[in-house]
Amino acid sequence: MEVWKEIARSGLPYHEAYDWGMSLSCSFCVLGCEADVVLAARLRPEKAAEYVTVETKVGADFKHGLSMRQIVERAEALDAQHGILRRPPHGTALARYVGKKAAREYLARVEQGRLNLTA
């Protein structure tokens, strides 16, 4: 929470993966939770397919007990059920942590190119 407050205060940029709802900005991170890697597979299906190929060659699951093939299947099922993902508005993650008003103010400052790192 403190990190998001500082981002809002300073106007520093953050990775768009957070607006999508990921808890890490790295896609396909073995340290990420299942929801993150499934979301990454929905966002980057071609890259997920490459991981399936590598996983098959090395003979090991992407995550212990969770193969990339399973991740891709879950991603495809979600796409079939809910449709292809649409890009969330920039500031979605920030609004989640510091509120809509602070997110609007942040976006206005960023749009104007005003970064205030000392305030």
N, C-alpha and C positions, 0 to 999 in steps of 0.2 A: 504494500500500500504506500509506503514512504517513497519508493522509487517512482510510482505513478504520480504522486504529488509533486515530486521534483521535476518530472517531465512536464507536467502541466504548468508549473511555475516558470521553468526556464525556457520552454518552447523547443527543447531538444527533440529531434525526431526519434521515432521508435519503429521497429520492424512491422510491416503490414501483417505478418503472420498472427500477431496478437489481435488485430481487428477481426480476423477469421475465427478467433476463439481458441487458438493454440496456446498452450502453457509454456512452450519453448519456441524460439524462432527458427530452430534448425529442423528442417523436415527430415523425416526418417531417422530420427535420433533414437538409438537403442535405449537411451535413458528416459525417453518420453513415455507418457502413458499410452494405453491402447487407443484412446480417443484421438490423441494427437497424430499417431501414425496412420490411423484410418482416415482422418481428415487430410493428411498429407497425400495419401493414395488417391483421394477424391480430387485433390487439387492438381496433382502431378501424376496422372495414370501412366504416362510413358516411362517416367523414372521408376515408378513402382514395378512396372514390368521388367525393367533392367535388374532390379533387386531380386525379383523372382528367379531370373536366369542365374544370377550370381549365387543365390542361396542354393539352387539346385546343384550347381557345380561344386560348391564347397561342402555340401551335405550337412548343413547346420541351419537351424531356425534363425530368423532375423533376431528375435528375442527368445529367450529360453521359454519353450512351450507355446510360442506364437510365431507361426511362419508368415513370411511375406505373402504367400499364396492365400492364407486365411485372411490376412489384412486386406488384400485386394478383393477377395470375395465379399467381405463385409462392406467395403467401400462401394462396390458395384450394387450390392443389395440396397444400400442407402440411396444411391443415385436412382435406382429403379423405383424406390418407394417415394422419394421426395423430389426427384428431378436433379438436374445439374445445379451445382452451387452458383450463386450469384455473389459478386463482390460486395462485401458490406461497406458502408460509408467509412471513410477515414475518420478516426476519432471514436469509433465504436468501443474499442478496448478502454480508451481513456475515460469515456463516459461511464463505463461499467465500474471503474475504480474511484473516480473523483466526482462523478456527477455530470449531467448534461450541460449545465451552465459553464462549469470549468472547462469542459471539452470544447464548447463553442468559442470561449475566449482564447483557448490554446490555438484552435484552428484559425481564428482571425489573425492572431499574432504571427503564426507560421506563414499564412498567406501573404501577409504584408512584409515578410522577411525580417521581422523584429525578434531577434533572440536576445534574451536578457539573462546572462549567466551570472550576474552579480547581485541581482535583486533578492 
